Amino acid sequence: MTESKREQQRSALRVRAEEVLNLHPGETPTIATADVQELLHELHVHQVELEIQNEFLREAQVELAHAYERYADLYDFAPAGYLTLEEDSAIVEANLTMAMMLHLDRKALVAGRLTRFLAPDSQDTFYFHSQAVFSGSGREVCEVELVRSDGQRITVQMESTFTPGGQRRCRSALTDITARKQAEDSLQRLADTLEDKVARRTAQLERERALSDSILEHQPAPVLVLDADGAVRRHNRACAAAVGSDFSLYQGTRGWLELVPPAERPAVEDLLARLAAGETPLSHESHWSHADGMARLFHWNYDVVSDPVDHSRYIIATGVDITALRSAEHEASRRLVEAARMQRLYTAAELGSALAHELKQPLGAITMFTATARKQLERESLERDRLAANLDRIAESAHFADDVVRRMRNFLRVGADAEPAPFDLTAAVERAAGLLAMRAESLGLRLRLRPADGIPAVRGVASYVEQVLLNLIGNAIEAMEDMGAVHGDGEDIVVALCRDGDEVRVSVSDGGPGVEPGQADRLFEALYSTKAQGLGVGLGISRGLVESYGGRLWVEPRSPGGVFHFTLPVADDEGSP
């Protein structure tokens, strides 16, 4: 309070005191002089006391004014809006924050009712809130929407308490929670969106799981899911078909290993240990016993997957029943061997005339030298040197005939060396070429061998490889004979060997008409032949023999001059380091 206001209050009090004395003039007492002096002294003391008290009052009034100003600042600039309301919602008092909240002047706000600023859908909420407050139920809280002067809506939290006294009023604190509500709404929308996505993703995962389960169950091949210890975690129904019994008996156990024959079980155990150590992928073949007492042969492919949640490792095993396939392979191999044997007999028949011609010369020489030796023995003077020379010639001719017969006998031997084994390919080429050399020479053709140095042993059946060489060299001779290609000095037929990585390649080339590109693929078809009297089986059998040992047989299309190549794998102990 200012000094001028306090001076005005004192003047007003003086005037009122004089007016009171004037109303009662006869009541002024008569006082003696001594008493007057004492009374004046007392009055003077009392005046001093009053002045001191007045000073204290002024200081208290100043402090009260400062406190009021601080309260007014706190009230007006509080973060929440404050209202004093009548029971009919008339606004008695409002702070500046409340006025600013509604974008109004405080005087305009105090002159109205709060219901004027309530949104229509908040009227009922405020009504029930007001009823509860004025019923004296205590502190009440609600949320309502207010409409600002610019038409924008804001959401406020309204906390009200009843003010006891003669006037029925309540005090309300209103906090603008628009941003919080918007954030809550945004969070709720995000939560709803996330929940919807989770629901849709969960449904999708369930569909995918159902699909994967259906795919797993409908797989014709048995599929096992094993843990790191080899126990069954999942399996499909093909597993039951593979063993002819209920496979769920092995769920959660390693009992399925009892299906594997004891002789094969250690290899399976070792493979599981390698998979558990992280070595993947792996494959092997093993038998499973069947309820009918027969064993089934399966080719198994193994892989390892990790659970992304707990990082557990699982082994996925997929098996293919190859029992019928392996049986068919054995049958095909047997038929191939039988076809090779028949083809060898056919080739032997073709070589018969050449063999007869080849034996005729040494046998004639033996007869002639024997007759000469007999005549020398009948003479009186025995020429020992000439007799010994004739006997040596007889022995040479006999050895030559024996060698021819031995080569033919070795060629016709069937089944003695049917199992693949390492053998000297260069020696096999020389033996095959030796059987056809005389036939080639009789036609004026030259059969040349070009072996390379350091040719290692290969794996296969030597007699069958010789059969392949006889087919290829014989075809080369026939091709040149058919076109009349007889040269005096040229290397008409060449058999060359060379190493090609982990294989050895044999090439048979001739100066015949060659092979057109369109014929190359058909030459190895059954019953297809370019020769008038050909059966069309020789090249097919030859390719089957070579491929059964892991090699290849093909023709190089060119004209003139045909070239056939075949390869055989180097024996294991002769392979590249």
BADRENTI-392730 format. One record per residue: residue in three letters; x, y, z of N, C-alpha, C in turn. Coordinates in steps of 0.05 Angstrom, whole numbers, plus 5000, padded with zeros to 4 digits. Layout:
// BADRENTI-392730
ALAXYZXYZXYZ;...
//
This chain:
// BADRENTI-392730
MET501749765000500050005000501850255000;THR501150454985502850694982502450885006;GLU504351075010504251275032501851455030;SER501051535006498851725002496251595011;LYS495951335006493551185014493351175044;ARG495651125057495651105087494951385099;GLU495951605087495351875097492351935094;GLN491151845073488351885068486751725089;GLN487651485096486251335116486351465144;ARG488651585151488851725177487051975178;SER486952125157485152365156482252285159;ALA481552065146478751965148478151885177;LEU480051765191479551685219479251935237;ARG480752155231480652405247477952525245;VAL477052525221474452645215472252495230;ARG472352235229470252065242470352115273;ALA472752145284473052185313471752445322;GLU472352665307471152925313468152925311;GLU467152775291464252755287462952615312;VAL464352425323463252285346463252465370;LEU465252635374465352815397463253035394;ASN462753135370460753335366457953225371;LEU457552975368454852855373454352845404;HIS456352855420455952835449457553065463;PRO456853315461458453535472458253545503;GLY455953465515455653495544457153285559;GLU458253095546459552875560462452935566;THR463453185559466253235564466753275593;PRO468453125607468753135636470353375644;THR469853465671471453675683473653555699;ILE476153625694478453495706480153705719;ALA481253635743483053815758485653845743;THR487154065751489654125736491653915740;ALA491953815765493953605770493253355755;ASP490653305755489853065740490353095711;VAL489953345703490353405674493253355666;GLN495053445684497853405677498553105676;GLU497452955695498052665695496752535671;LEU494352635666492952515642494352575616;LEU495352815614496852885590499352715587;HIS500652665610502952495609502252205600;GLU500052115611499251845603498451835574;LEU497052055566496252065538498752075520;HIS500652235529503052255512504451985510;VAL504651835533505851565532504251375514;HIS501551405518499851235501500051305472;GLN500451565466500751645438503351525427;VAL505451525444507951415434507651115429;GLU506150985448505750695444504150645418;LEU502050825414500450785390502150835364;GLU503851035366505551085343507350845337;ILE508450725360510150485356508550255344;GLN506150215355504450005344503650065315;ASN503150325311502450405283504650345264;GLU507150385274509450325257509650025251;PHE509149865272509149575268506849505248;LEU504549635251502349575233503049645204;ARG504349885202505049965174506949765162;GLU508949675178510849475168509449215161;ALA507649125178506148885172504348915148;GLN503249165146501549215122503249215096;VAL505749315098507549305075508149015067;GLU508848855088509448575083507048435071;LEU504648505083502248375073501748455043;ALA502348705037501948795010503848644991;HIS506348615000508348464984507448174980;ALA506448055002505547785001503247764981;TYR501447954983499147954965500047974936;GLU502048144931503048174904504247914894;ARG505847784913507047524905504847314900;TYR502747314917500547124913499247184886;ALA498847444880497547514855499147424831;ASP501847454833503547364811503347054808;LEU503546924832503346624831500646544820;TYR498546674828495846604820495546654790;ASP496446894781495946964753497746814733;PHE500146764742502046634723502646344730;ALA500846224745501145934750500945774724;PRO502245534723502045374698499245274693;ALA497545274713494845174709492845414711;GLY490645384698488545584700486945554725;TYR486345774740484845764764482245914760;LEU480045794770477345914769475945894796;THR474446094802472546084825469846094812;LEU468145884817465645854804463345854823;GLU461145984814458645954829457345684822;GLU455245614836454045364831452745344804;ASP452045584792450845584765453045614744;SER455545564751457845574733458745864726;ALA457646064740458546334735461446364745;ILE463046504729465846534736466246784753;VAL467046734778467446954797470347064794;GLU472246894793474946974791476346784771;ALA478446894758480046734739482746854738;ASN484746694736487546794733488146844704;LEU490446974700491247044672491746794655;THR492846584668493346334653490846224641;MET488646244657486046144646485146314623;ALA485446574626484646754604486346704579;MET488946664583490746614560490046334548;MET489246154564488545884554486245894535;LEU484346084540482046104522482346334502;HIS484646464503485146694484483146914489;LEU482646974514480647184521481947384541;ASP480647624542481347814563480047714589;ARG481447764612480447654637477647774644;LYS477248024638474648154644472448014628;ALA472947954603470847814587470347534598;LEU472447414609472147144619470547144645;VAL471147334663469747344689466847414685;ALA466147564665463347644660461547424651;GLY462647184644460946974633460846724650;ARG459646524638459446254651461346064638;LEU462245874653464145674641462845504620;THR460245454623458845274604458945394576;ARG459245664575459445794548461845704533;PHE463945614547466445534534466845234532;LEU464845094542465044794540464144694513;ALA465544494503464644364478462044214483;PRO460444184463457744054467458043784479;ASP459943624471460143354481461443344509;SER462143574520463243574548461243694568;GLN458943784558456943914576456043724598;ASP455343484590454343294610456543224630;THR458943194620461143124638461543334660;PHE461443594651461743814670459443824689;TYR457043774680454643784697454943584720;PHE455543334714455843134735458243194753;HIS460343314741462643394757461743614777;SER460243814768459344034785457443934807;GLN455643754800453843634820455343494842;ALA457443344834459043204854460543394872;VAL461643604861463143804877461443944897;PHE459144054888457444204906455844034925;SER455943774921454743604941456543554964;GLY459043664963460943634985462343374986;SER462443234963463742974963466742984964;GLY467843234962470843254964471943324937;ARG474443264933475943324909474943154886;GLU474243294864473243154840475043224816;VAL475443034798477143074775475642974750;CYS475743124729474543034703476143154680;GLU475643054656476843164632474643264614;VAL474943514605473043644587474543784565;GLU472943854544474044004522472944284523;LEU474744484521473944764519474444874491;VAL472745064483473045184457474145464460;ARG476445514449477745774451476245974433;SER477046224436475846444421476346414391;ASP478446274383479046234355477745984344;GLY476145844361474745604351476245344356;GLN478745364364480245124368479444994394;ARG479544724395478744584419481344504434;ILE481144524461483344424477482144244498;THR483744044506482843864527484143934553;VAL482543954574483644034600482743824621;GLN484543804641483843644665482943834686;MET480443794696479243984715479043854742;GLU480443984762480443884789479044094807;SER476844024820475144214835474744124864;THR474644324881473944274909471844484918;PHE470044404936467944584946469144774967;THR468345034966469345234985467145275006;PRO467645195031465645225052465345525059;GLY463045605068462445885076459645955069;GLY459146215072456446305066455746285037;GLN457646335019457046314990457846044980;ARG456045924963456645654952458345694927;ARG460845654931462745684909464745444910;CYS466145414887468245214886470645324871;ARG472945214878475345304864476245064846;SER476945144822477744944802480445004790;ALA482044804787484644824773484444674747;LEU485044814725484744694698487544684685;THR488344434677491044394665490644314636;ASP491944454618491744394589493244134584;ILE491743924577492943664571492543594542;THR492243794525491743744497494143594484;ALA496543694490498943554479499143274489;ARG498543244516498742974527496642784514;LYS494142894511492042734499492742664470;GLN493942854455494742804428496942584427;ALA498842614447500942404448499742134455;GLU497842134475496441884482494941774458;ASP493541954444492141854420494041744399;SER496341884395498241784376499441514385;LEU500041504411501041244422498941024419;GLN496441104424494340904422494040814393;ARG494241004374494040934346496440754338;LEU498840834349501140664343500840394355;ALA499740384380499340134393497339964378;ASP495140094368493139944353494339844327;THR496040024314497339944289499239714293;LEU500839744315502739534322501339274328;GLU499139304344497639064351496438934326;ASP495539094308494438994283496538854266;LYS498938984265501138864250502038604263;VAL502138604290502938364304500938144299;ALA498338214300496238014295496437904266;ARG496838094247497038004219499637834215;ARG501837924228504337774225504137504238;THR502737494262502337244276500737054259;ALA498537164247496937004229498536904205;GLN500237084194501837004171503836784179;LEU505036814203506936614213505536344218;GLU503036364228501536124233500835984206;ARG500136154186499636034159502135914148;GLU504436064150506935954140507735704155;ARG507335704181507935464197506235234188;ALA503635294184501735074174502634984147;LEU503435174129504335094103506834934104;SER508835024121511334864123510734594134;ASP508934574154508234314165506934144144;SER505134264128503834114107505934014086;ILE507734204078509834124059511533904071;LEU512333924096513933724109512533454110;GLU509933464116508433214119507933084091;HIS507733244070507233134044509733074028;GLN512033124040514533044027514732744024;PRO515232644000515332353997517832234010;ALA519832404015522332304027522232344058;PRO523332164073523432204102525132444110;VAL524132604129525632844138525632824169;LEU528032864180528432854209529633124218;VAL528633224241529833454254531033354280;LEU533633364283535033254307536233484322;ASP536433454349537933644364540933584363;ALA542533734378545433694376546233424387;ASP544533304404545233034414544232814397;GLY542832884375541832674357539132574363;ALA537732694383535032614390533032734370;VAL530832584364528832664344527132884357;ARG526933114343525233334351522733354333;ARG523033304308520833304289521333094268;HIS519132994256519432814233516832824217;ASN516932744193514532734176513532444174;ARG511232414162509932154161511431964142;ALA513132074124514631894107516631724123;CYS517331824147519131664164517731404172;ALA515131424179513631184186513530994163;ALA513031104138512930934115515630804109;ALA517830944116520430834111521130594128;VAL519930584152520530364170518230174174;GLY515830254163513530074165512330064193;SER512830264210511730264237511430554247;ASP510330584271509930844283512530974290;PHE513331184276515831314281515831494306;SER513431564315513231744339514331604364;LEU514831344363516031204385518831314391;TYR520131424370522831524373523031824379;GLN520631954383520632244388522032304414;GLY523932494412525332584436527532394445;THR528132184429530231994437532131954413;ARG534331804419536231714398535631424389;GLY533231334396532531064389532430994360;TRP532231204343532131154314534731034304;LEU536931074319539430954311539330644311;GLU537430534326537130234326536230134299;LEU535130314282534230234255536630184237;VAL538930304244541330274227542730014235;PRO543629854215545029614222547529664239;PRO548129484257550429534275553029594261;ALA553429464238555929514223556129804212;GLU553829924207553830204196553530414218;ARG552830334242552130524263554530704271;PRO556930604274559230784281559631004261;ALA559230944235559631154215557531374218;VAL555031294225552831494230553431654255;GLU554331524276555031674301557331874295;ASP559331794280561431974273560432214257;LEU558632164239557532374222555932574239;LEU554332474259552832654277554732824293;ALA556932704302558932864318560133084301;ARG560733024275561833234257559833454252;LEU557233384250555233584246554933754271;ALA554933634294554733784319557033974323;ALA559433904311561734074313561634304292;GLY559634304275559334524256560134454228;GLU560934204222561634124195559134074179;THR558634224159556134204144556534324116;PRO555134234095553334004095554833744091;LEU553533524099554633254096552633064084;SER553532844073551732644061553032374064;HIS551332164065552331894066550031704060;GLU550631454057548631244052548631044075;SER546230964083546030764104543330624101;HIS543130394113540730234112538930294136;TRP536330264133534430264155532930004154;SER532629884177531029634178528129694176;HIS526629524162523729554157522229344173;ALA519729404179518129214194517728954179;ASP518028954153517628704137520228534138;GLY522228624153524728464155526828534134;MET526028694115527928774094529229044101;ALA531729074093533129334097532729504073;ARG532329764078532129964056534630134056;LEU535730184033538130354030537230644025;PHE538230834041537631114038540131284034;HIS539831484016541931684013541031924030;TRP542731994050541932214069543532464063;ASN542132694063543432954062542933094088;TYR545133194100544933324127545733614124;ASP544333784140545034064143544434144171;VAL545634374179545234474207544134754206;VAL542034804222540835074224540935154254;SER540835414258540935524285538335674291;ASP537335634316535035784325535836074331;PRO534636274317535536554322534936654350;VAL533136524365532436614392534436514413;ASP534636244415536336134436538936024424;HIS539336054398541835974384542335674386;SER540135514391540435224391541035134362;ARG542534914360543234804334541534554329;TYR540434534305538834304297539934184272;ILE539833924270540733774246538333704230;ILE538333774204536133704185537233484168;ALA535833254169536633024153534432954134;THR535132944108533132864087534132624073;GLY532532414072533332164060531832094035;VAL533131954017531931863992532331563991;ASP530131413988530331123985531531053958;ILE534030953959535330883934535630583931;THR533930433946534130143944533630043915;ALA531430143904530730053876532730163857;LEU533630413861535630533843538230373843;ARG539230303868541730143869541329873856;SER539029753860538429493848538429513817;ALA537229743808537129783779539929833768;GLU541629973784544430023775545929753773;HIS545529583793546829323792545929163768;GLU543229173763542129023740543229143714;ALA543329413712544429543688547329473684;SER548829463707551629383705551929093695;ARG550128923706550328643696549628623667;ARG547628773658546928763630549128883612;LEU550429093623552629213608554929013605;VAL555528873626557628673625556928453605;GLU554328363606553428153588553628253559;ALA552728513554552928623527555828643518;ALA557528713537560428733530561528453523;ARG560528253538561527983532560627893504;MET558027953498557027873471558528033449;GLN559128283455560528443435563328343432;ARG564528253454567228143452567227893435;LEU565227723438565027483422564627553392;TYR563027763388562627853360565327953349;THR566828103365569428203356571327973352;ALA571127773369572927533366572427393340;ALA569827383332569127253307570327403284;GLU570227683286571427843265574427803263;LEU575627753287578527723288579327443280;GLY577427263277578126983271579726953245;SER578727083224580127063198582927183200;ALA583127413214585727533216587627353233;LEU586427213253588027033270588926793253;ALA587126693237587926463220590226533201;HIS589926783189592026873171594626913186;GLU594327023211596727083227598126823236;LEU596626613242597726353250598826183227;LYS597626243203598426083180601426103174;GLN602526343176605326393170607126243190;PRO606826273216608626123234608325823233;LEU605825733228605425443226606725333200;GLY606525483178607925403153610925393157;ALA611925603171614825603175615725373192;ILE614025293213614725063229614824813212;THR612824783195612724543177615224533159;MET615824763147618124763128620724713142;PHE621224843165623724803179623924523191;THR621624403198621724123209622523933186;ALA621423973162622123793139625123823133;THR626024073133628924113127630623983148;ALA629924003173631423873195631523573192;ARG629123453184629123163180631023073158;LYS631023233135632823163113635723183122;GLN636323373139639123403148639823173166;LEU637923063181638522833198639022583182;GLU637722563157638122323140640722313126;ARG642122543124644722543111646822423129;GLU648922313115651022193130652722403144;SER653122623131654722843143652723043155;LEU652523043182650523213196651723493199;GLU650223693188651123973191649624083216;ARG651124073238649924143264649024443265;ASP650724613253650024903255647424963240;ARG647224843216644724903201642324773214;LEU642724543227640524413241639624583265;ALA641624693280641024853303639525113295;ALA640325223271639025463262636025413255;ASN635625173241632925103234631225063259;LEU632424923279630924883304630225153318;ASP632125343317631525613329629225743315;ARG629225723287627025843273624325713280;ILE624425433283622025293291621025403318;ALA622925443338622225543364621025823362;GLU622326003346621326273343618426273332;SER617926103311615326093299613225993319;ALA614125793335612225683355611625893377;HIS613726043386613226253405611326473394;PHE611726543368610026743356607126643355;ALA606726393347604026283347602826273375;ASP604426203395603526183422602626463432;ASP604226673424603526943433600927033421;VAL600426963395597927033382595526903397;VAL595926643402593726493416593326603444;ARG595526673458595226773485593727043486;ARG594427213466593027473465590027443460;MET589327253442586527203437585127083461;ARG586526903475585326783499584926983521;ASN586827163525586427373545584127563538;PHE583927623512581727793504579027673509;LEU578827403505576227273507575627193536;ARG577527233554577027163582575027353594;VAL572827253605570627423615570227373645;GLY570027593659569227583687571627553706;ALA573927483697576227443715577027703728;ASP576827923713577728183724575428393723;ALA573028303731570628473728570628703748;GLU572028683770572128903790574129113781;PRO573429373782575329583775577729573793;ALA580029613781582629613796584629783780;PRO586729873792588830023778590129843757;PHE590629953733592029793713593629993695;ASP595429873679597130033661595730073635;LEU594730323631593230383607595030363582;THR597530443584599330433560599630143551;ALA599829963570600129673563597529573550;ALA595229663560592629583549592429683520;VAL593329933515593230043488595029873469;GLU597329803479599129643462598029363456;ARG596629243476595428973471593228993451;ALA591429193453589229223435590329283406;ALA592229463405593329523378594729283366;GLY596029113383597328873372595328683359;LEU592928663370590928483358589928583330;LEU590128843325589128943300591329043281;ALA593829023290596029113273596128973247;MET595928703247596128553222593928613203;ARG591428653214589128723197589628993183;ALA590729183198591229443187593429423165;GLU595529273171597729243152596729113127;SER594828913129593828773106592428963087;LEU591429193098590029393081591829613073;GLY594429593080596229803073596130043091;LEU594930013115594730233134596830203156;ARG597530423167599430423189598030503215;LEU598430343236597330383262599630473280;ARG599530733288601730843304600830903332;LEU602530843352602030913380603731143388;ARG602531333402603931563413603531593443;PRO604731413458604431443487606131663498;ALA605131803518606632013531608231903555;ASP610232053563611931963586610332013612;GLY610831833631609731873657606731833659;ILE605531673642602631613644602131443668;PRO600531543688600131383712598031163707;ALA597830983727595830773726593030903729;VAL591130773715588330873716586630653730;ARG584230733736582430543750580230453730;GLY579830183729577830073712578229773709;VAL576929653689577329373683578929363657;ALA581429253658583229273635582029133610;SER580828893614579828753590577628903577;TYR575929043592573729193580574729453567;VAL576829573578578029803565579329723539;GLU580429483538581529383513579329343493;GLN576929253503574629223485573929493472;VAL573929713489573329983478575430053457;LEU577930013463580030073443579729923417;LEU578929663419578529503395576229613379;ASN574129703392571829823378572630073363;LEU574130253377574830503365576930463342;ILE578930303348581030253327579730103303;GLY578029903309576729753288574929933271;ASN573530123284571830303268573530483251;ALA575930563261577730733245578730583220;ILE579430333224580330173201578130143181;GLU575630083190573430043171572730303157;ALA572930533171572330793159574230853136;MET576730793140578730843118578530633096;GLU577830393104577430183083575130243065;ASP572930353077570530413061570930633041;MET572630833049573131053030575631003013;GLY576830763016579230702999581630883006;ALA581830973031584031143039586430973047;VAL588030903028590430743032592830913025;HIS594530963044596931133039599430973044;GLY601431023029603830873032605530953056;ASP605731203061607631293083606231443105;GLY603731523102602531693122601731543148;GLU601531683170600631563195597631563194;ASP596431353183593531353177591831333202;ILE592631173221591131143246593031183269;VAL592331373287594131443309592631413336;VAL593831273354592731253382594631403400;ALA593631623412595331793429594331793458;LEU596231803477595531823505596732073517;CYS595332203535596432433550594932463576;ARG596232583595595032633621593532903620;ASP591132903632589433143632588333173661;GLY590033303678589233343706589233083721;ASP586833013732586532763747585532543729;GLU585832573703584932373684587132323663;VAL586832093649588532033626586732013602;ARG587432163581585832163557587132003535;VAL585431843521586331683498584831793474;SER586231853452585031963428585731773405;VAL583631693390583931523366583131683342;SER585031753324584431913300585131763275;ASP583631823254584131683228583831883206;GLY584431803181584131973158581731913142;GLY579631803154577231733141575431973135;PRO572931923128571032143121570332323144;GLY570832243169570232413192567232393201;VAL566532563218563832563230562632843227;GLU560232853216558833113213557633193240;PRO557333453245556133533271553433413277;GLY551833373256549133263261549232963269;GLN551432833262551632543269552832503297;ALA554232693307555832653332554032553355;ASP551732673358550032603381548732333377;ARG548332243352546931993347548631753346;LEU551231783344553031553341552931373365;PHE552231483389552131323413549431213419;GLU547431263401544731163405544730863399;ALA543030713413542730433407541630383380;LEU542730193366541830103339542230303317;TYR543830513323544530703302547330653292;SER547630623265550230563254550530703227;THR552930793221553430913195554530703175;LYS554930453186555930233168553630063159;ALA553829963134551629813122551129563138;GLN553229423148552929183163553129213193;GLY553229463202553629513231551129463247;LEU551629383272549429323291548529573307;GLY550329773309549630013324549629973354;VAL551329793364551429743393554229793404;GLY556229783387559029793396559730043411;LEU559030283400559730533413558030583438;GLY555530493437553930523461555030363485;ILE555830113479556929943499559630063509;SER561230163490563730283498563330523516;ARG561430693510560930923527560030833554;GLY558230633555557330533581559630423598;LEU561430283585563730173600565430393612;VAL566130593595567830813603566530973626;GLU563931033623562631193643562231043669;SER562030773668561830623693564230643710;TYR566530723698569030753714569531043720;GLY567631223715567931503721569231663698;GLY569331553674570631693652568531803632;ARG569531893609567732003588568731903561;LEU566831873543567431803515565831983497;TRP567232113478565832303460567332303433;VAL565932413413567032443386567432733380;GLU569532793366570133073358569133103329;PRO566933263325565833283298567833443280;ARG568633313258570333443238570333273213;SER570933383191571033243166573033383147;PRO574933233135575232943138576832883163;GLY576932623169578532533192576832523217;GLY576432283228574932253253576732233277;VAL575832343300577332333325575432263347;PHE576032043361574531963385576431983409;HIS575332083431576832113456575331973478;PHE576931853497575731763522577731813544;THR576631843568578331893591577731693613;LEU579731643630579331473653580631613677;PRO579531583701580731723724583331593733;VAL585231753741587731653752587031503778;ALA588431273782588031113806588631283831;ASP587231223853587431393877590231433886;ASP591931233885594731263895596531383874;GLU595331473851596931603830595931883825;GLY593931983841592732243836594532473841;SER593532703834595132953838595333003867;PRO597633113876597933183904596133413911;
//
